[in-house]
Amino acid sequence: GVVFGIRPERIRVAEDGALSGRVTRRESTGADAYVDVETERGALAVRVPAHHELRAGDRTALDLPPQWLRRFDSATGRAIS
């Protein structure tokens, strides 16, 4: 099997995103904040600017640009080129 991965800074909050879900946690880290979003496909960490208004309990849509998706072997965890 294959597992897909994407870095938190590559995920975009979008009105018509590919995935939708609920914010479960927010952690501010200075100029940025990380929000955990539980989607129908699993949990994702998303990096947003600190001034972004997403908070725990909010619903949001996410866009995962395909050029930033990476594939990994689910058995070994190794990247697949």
Secondary structure by P-SEA (a helix, b strand, c coil): cbbbbbccccccccccccbbbbbccccccccbbbbbbbcccbbbbbbccccccccccccbbbbbccccbbbbccccccccc
